[in-house]
Each structure stands twice: as C-alpha cells, then as structure tokens.
Amino acid sequence: APPRGVRLRDDRDSVRLSWAYPEGAEGPVLVAGGRVGQEQRTLQTLPPGSTSVPLHGLPPDVDYCFTVAVVYSTDVVVPAPPVCTRRRAASTAPAETPPAGRAG
C-alpha cells in the first residue's frame, strides 16, 4: 500500500509534506520532488514510520511537485499520487493542498 492522505502545506519559503504511513509496512519512506514539468529526484530518505517532512530553501516563485513512497523491498517501491504547489495561481497566503486522491 502507498502512503495515504498526502498533504502539502506551502509556506512559500518552505513546504511541509504529511501523510499516513501504511499499516503493516516496515520500509523507509522516500520523498522525491522537482520543479513542475521536470523529472523528480529523491530529496530525502526517512526512517520507517515517518509521517511528515519539512523541505526548506525553495524559491517562492517556482511550482514544485512531490511524491512520497514506501520502500517494501529493493524491487517494490509504492508511491502515492504526487502533490504540487500552486504558487503561480495563488496569492501570498499559505496554501494547503487536499490529500491526494480526494477532491477538495
């Protein structure tokens, strides 16, 4: 199972991702990201059971997409749907993206 309910909180100079770690999983969490339209790369590897991560130092005028995945084995990595910032369309107020897979 992938991480559930991935949320993105955009504070312009930083982003916080949060999610529910899958029940029964035991592997580490991979967080990948990149500018919209570019290939994502691994940003952090977190210990098993992790449910959030802050990401700092992002230019406030660039949109990013992030993917959170759980590693089950060397051959099985299960990602949640990506979440993206909406900086170009948003005001300067902090924004929160609804969980992936849900309308919101």
C-alpha positions as CSV (number, residue, x, y, z in Angstrom):
1,A,0.0,0.0,0.0
2,P,1.2,3.6,-0.7
3,P,1.3,6.3,1.9
4,R,-2.3,7.7,2.4
5,G,-3.7,11.2,2.5
6,V,-0.6,13.0,1.4
7,R,-0.9,16.7,2.2
8,L,1.2,19.7,1.2
9,R,1.4,22.9,3.2
10,D,3.1,25.7,1.3
11,D,4.5,28.5,3.3
12,R,6.3,29.9,0.2
13,D,9.9,29.6,1.5
14,S,9.3,26.1,2.8
15,V,6.9,23.2,2.2
16,R,5.7,20.6,4.7
17,L,4.5,17.2,3.4
18,S,2.5,14.9,5.7
19,W,0.9,11.5,5.2
20,A,-0.4,8.4,6.9
21,Y,2.2,5.6,6.9
22,P,0.7,2.3,5.7
23,E,-0.3,-0.2,8.3
24,G,1.9,-3.3,8.3
25,A,4.7,-1.6,6.3
26,E,8.2,-1.7,7.6
27,G,10.3,0.0,5.0
28,P,11.8,3.5,4.7
29,V,10.0,6.5,3.2
30,L,11.3,8.1,0.0
31,V,10.5,11.8,-0.7
32,A,11.1,12.9,-4.3
33,G,10.4,16.2,-5.9
34,G,11.2,18.7,-8.6
35,R,10.0,21.7,-10.5
36,V,6.7,21.2,-12.3
37,G,7.4,19.8,-15.7
38,Q,10.9,18.4,-14.7
39,E,11.9,14.9,-13.6
40,Q,11.6,14.3,-9.8
41,R,14.7,13.2,-7.9
42,T,15.0,11.8,-4.4
43,L,15.2,14.6,-1.8
44,Q,15.2,12.6,1.4
45,T,15.1,9.0,2.7
46,L,13.2,8.8,6.0
47,P,13.0,6.1,8.6
48,P,10.1,3.6,8.6
49,G,7.0,5.0,10.2
50,S,7.8,8.6,9.3
51,T,4.7,10.7,8.6
52,S,6.0,14.2,7.7
53,V,8.9,16.2,6.4
54,P,9.7,19.9,6.1
55,L,11.5,21.0,2.9
56,H,13.3,24.3,3.1
57,G,15.1,26.7,0.7
58,L,12.6,26.5,-2.2
59,P,12.3,29.7,-4.4
60,P,8.9,31.1,-3.6
61,D,8.0,31.9,-7.3
62,V,8.5,28.3,-8.6
63,D,6.0,25.5,-8.5
64,Y,7.1,22.0,-7.4
65,C,5.6,18.5,-7.3
66,F,6.5,15.9,-4.7
67,T,5.9,12.2,-4.4
68,V,6.0,10.2,-1.1
69,A,6.7,6.4,-1.4
70,V,7.3,3.5,0.9
71,V,10.1,1.0,0.1
72,Y,8.9,-2.6,0.6
73,S,12.0,-4.2,-1.0
74,T,14.7,-3.4,-3.5
75,D,12.2,-4.2,-6.2
76,V,9.0,-2.8,-4.7
77,V,8.6,0.9,-4.1
78,V,5.0,2.1,-3.8
79,P,4.3,5.8,-4.4
80,A,1.3,7.9,-3.5
81,P,0.0,10.2,-6.2
82,P,2.1,13.4,-6.5
83,V,1.1,16.7,-4.8
84,C,2.1,20.0,-6.3
85,T,2.3,23.6,-5.1
86,R,0.1,26.2,-6.8
87,R,2.3,29.3,-6.3
88,R,1.8,30.9,-9.7
89,A,-2.0,30.8,-9.3
90,A,-2.1,31.6,-5.6
91,S,-1.9,34.7,-3.5
92,T,0.9,35.2,-1.0
93,A,-1.2,33.5,1.7
94,P,-0.1,30.0,2.9
95,A,-2.0,27.2,1.0
96,E,-2.8,23.6,1.8
97,T,-3.4,21.0,-0.9
98,P,-6.1,18.5,-0.2
99,P,-4.9,14.8,0.2
100,A,-4.0,13.1,-3.0
101,G,-6.9,11.1,-4.5
102,R,-9.6,13.2,-2.9
103,A,-11.4,16.2,-4.3
104,G,-11.1,19.2,-2.2
